[in-house]
Structures are given as structure tokens and as C-alpha cells.
Amino acid sequence: MQVETINYCINWLNFKRGYSFFIPCIACTTAKTTVNEAARKLKYRILTKVVIVEGVRGIRVWRL
């Protein structure tokens, strides 16, 4: 999955319900769309939210 020219290798099989991951980004709307498309292909329900972690803006993705 590519977000803002950076390739992220997410192990979707180990992404269990209740788990989350953080992707640092500037264009959060575009990043959310990219992650939603990847999750939709796998039929995963996710929640995304724009957050700041240790001074870095990005999106947090939870599996529901």
C-alpha cells in the first residue's frame, strides 16, 4: 500500500479486531482513502482518525 510515495507493508492477516496502526502523513484525506480501499478489498471493517502522535500528524487505523 502506498501513501504519499512511501510503500507500507501491512500484515493484514495479523491485523486482528481491536488492533491499530499509525501512518504519518500530511494529506490525511488521501491516506484515509487509500487505507479504506485496501481494507475494503479484504472485507475488513476499519475506523480511521486523524491524530498527532509524539508531535507527528497522521492517521490511526483500527480494525473493528
FENDAPE-V459474 format. One record per pair of residues at least 4 apart in sequence whose C-alpha atoms are under 8 Angstrom apart, sorted by the first residue. I is the first residue (numbers start at 1). GAP is how many residues later the second one is. D is the distance in whole Angstrom. If there is no record, write none. Layout:
BEGIN
I:GAP:D
I:GAP:D
END
This chain:
BEGIN
1:6:6
1:7:5
1:8:6
1:9:8
1:33:8
1:34:8
1:37:7
2:4:5
2:5:4
2:6:6
2:32:8
3:4:6
3:5:7
3:22:8
3:27:8
3:28:6
3:31:7
4:21:7
4:23:8
4:27:8
11:4:7
15:4:6
15:5:8
15:48:7
16:47:7
17:45:8
17:46:5
17:47:5
18:44:6
18:45:6
18:46:6
19:43:6
19:44:6
20:40:7
20:41:5
20:42:4
20:43:6
21:39:6
21:40:5
21:41:7
22:36:7
22:37:6
22:38:5
22:39:6
23:35:5
23:36:5
23:37:7
24:32:7
24:33:6
24:34:4
24:35:6
25:6:7
25:32:6
25:33:5
25:34:7
26:31:7
26:32:7
27:4:6
28:4:6
28:22:7
28:30:6
28:31:6
29:4:6
30:4:6
31:4:6
31:28:8
32:4:6
32:16:7
32:27:7
33:4:6
34:4:6
35:4:6
36:4:6
36:10:7
37:4:6
38:4:7
39:4:6
39:5:5
39:6:7
39:7:7
40:4:6
40:5:7
44:19:7
44:20:8
45:18:6
45:19:5
46:15:7
46:16:5
46:17:4
46:18:5
47:14:6
47:15:5
47:16:6
47:17:7
48:11:6
48:12:6
48:13:5
48:14:6
49:10:5
49:11:5
49:12:7
50:7:7
50:8:6
50:9:4
50:10:6
51:6:6
51:7:6
51:8:6
51:9:6
52:4:5
52:5:4
52:6:6
53:4:7
53:5:8
END
